Amino acid sequence: MRLSRQRRMVLDLLWSEASHLSARDIFEKINQQGRRIGHTSVYQNLEALQSAGVIECLDRASGRLYGYRNDPHSHLTCLETGAIEDLDVKLPDDLLREIERRTGFNIESYTLQLNGRPRIATGASSPVPLP
């Protein structure tokens, strides 16, 4: 894939933001930086990058969101704010074998979509990272 000036602008923004953005957000942020790119160019480049497996695309009820990661990973969505957090979760092997046994499928890869609300702070320490 050729890395055009427009593709580079889109990738640079996604990498620097390290979050999930809509095409409109990407268009506005790039133009706010004083770099000029058109709506059509943003959409075309996002489609090309996603088709090539360079970036991820999440289909949501509110529209598509694009992220800088292309590796298998899971997501946690805040039900209050809509914020999406990338998670690297490894399910226990015995759970994967049980799913295979019940379904008759060999699991080759997986992603989880988790939804939740922030817990009310009770003086506890910061969240524990997942294994």
N, C-alpha and C positions, 0 to 999 in steps of 0.2 A: 504494500500500500504506500502510495506517495504521500509524504508529509507536507502538504501545502501550507501556506502561511495561515489560512483560515483554520485548518485542522489543528495546527500548532497552537493557535490562540484558544481554541475550545479545550484542548488537552491541558494547556497551561492553567487555565481557569479551574477546570475540574480537579487537577492535582493540588493546586494551591488552596482551594476551598475544602477539599476532602469531605464533601457532603453530597447530598442528593439534590439536584437542581432541575427545574423545568427548563425547556428550551427558551422560554421567555426570560427566565432569570439569567440564563447564560447570555442571551442577546443583550439584556440591559447592563449586566455587569461588565461585559467586554466593552461596550460603548461608553460606559461611565469611566472606564480606564483611559478613554481618549483613543482607543483603537476602534476602527470602523469595520463593522461586519453587518451584513443584511440578514433579515429574518430567514429568507430562503436558504442562504448559505449556512446558517446555524443548523437548520433542520436537515439539510442534505449531508452536512459533515457529521452530525450526530448519528444519522442513519448509517452512514458508511463506517464510522468507528464502531458502532454497535454490531453491525453485520460482520465485521472483521474480528470481533471478539476482543477489541481493545478496551472498551468500556461496557458498563452494564446499563440495562434499561429496566426500570420497574414500572409496570402498568398499575396505576392507582385509579380510583374512582374520579379523582380530581384531575387526572391526566398522567402523562408519562414523566418520570423523573430519571435523570441520568447520573451515574456515579463513576468515580475514577477507577474502581476496582474491577478486575475481570476474572479473578480467581473465585472458586466456589466458597461462598460464605453465607451466613444467615443474617436476618434483620430483626430488630426490635423496634416496633413503632409505638410511640407515645400516643395514647388515645385522647389526651388532652390537647397537645400541641401539634400533633402530626409529624413531629421530628422522627427521623429514622436513624438508628444507630447500627453500624455494621458489627456483627459478632462472628467470632471464630469459635464454633462449637463442635466438639467431637462427641458423638453419641457413643455410649458404651457398646463394645462388640456384642455382648449378649443381647442387648436390645435390638441391634441390627439383625442378628440371627433370628430372633423371635419374629421380627417383622417379615423376614424372608420366609420363615416357616409358615406363617399365617397367610401370606399373599401368593407364595409360589414364584416370587421374583427374586433375582439376585440383585442386591442393592449395589450400584456402582458409584453413585454419588448422591448427595442430598443437600438441601438447604431448608432451613426452618424459617417460618414467618411467625414471630411472636408479637403479641399486642398486649400492652399493659399501661398502668398508670403509676406515677412515682409514689413510693411509699412515704408516709408522713415521717419526718425525721424524729427519732426518739433518742437522740444523743449517740446513736450508733456510729461506728466508723464508716469510712467510704466503702462503696460496693466492692465485693471480693471479685477479682478477675476470674473468668471461667477457664477451666483447663483446656 
